[in-house]
Amino acid sequence: MPMPALLARQGRQAQPARQRQLLRSPPPHSIRRNSRTIQRRKDPSHSVCKRYMALFLRRV
């Protein structure tokens, strides 16, 4: 009997925290930082391509 009650209590505690995280809007500086990291994530493929092109041109 104690196990189901414990699980129910944990479930009840876990859900509001998740909702709070979704509802709470992060401060603007964190949003800016996140967007910057996303842009950086997009860029590396381009920079890597440039690097390989430079190596290729140097070789030839």
N, C-alpha and C positions, 0 to 999 in steps of 0.2 A: 504493500500500500504506500509506503513513503516515497517510492521511486516516481510514480506518475505525478504526485503532487509537486515533487522537486522539479521535474521536467516542465510542468505547467508554469511554475513560478519563474523558472529561467526564461521560458518563452515570453512570458508577460514582461519581464524586465528587458529582454533583448530587443523587442519590437520598437518601443518608444525611442530608444537610443538611435536605432536606424532611421526612424522618421525624423528625429531631431537633426541628424547629420544631413539628411536630404533638404530639410526646411531651412537650416541655418545657411545663410549666404556667406561665402568666404570674403575676407577683406579684399579691396581692389588690388593691392600690391601683389597678393598671392595669385590673383587671376592673371595679372600682367606677367608674373614670373612663369605661370603655367603656359601661357600663350607663347612666350619666348622659347621655352623648352620645346614646345611642339614645333615651332619654326625651325629650331636647331635640329630637331629630329628629321624634319623634311630635308634640310640642307645637306647633311653629311653625304648622301648619295651623290649629290652634285659635286661637292668638294672632292670626293674620292674619285669621281669620273675625271675631274680636272687634273688630279694628281697623276692618274694613270695615263692620261693624254700627254702630260708633260714628260713622263718617263718614256713613253712611246716615241715622242718627237725627239727627245734627247738621243735615244738609241738609233733612230734613223736620221 
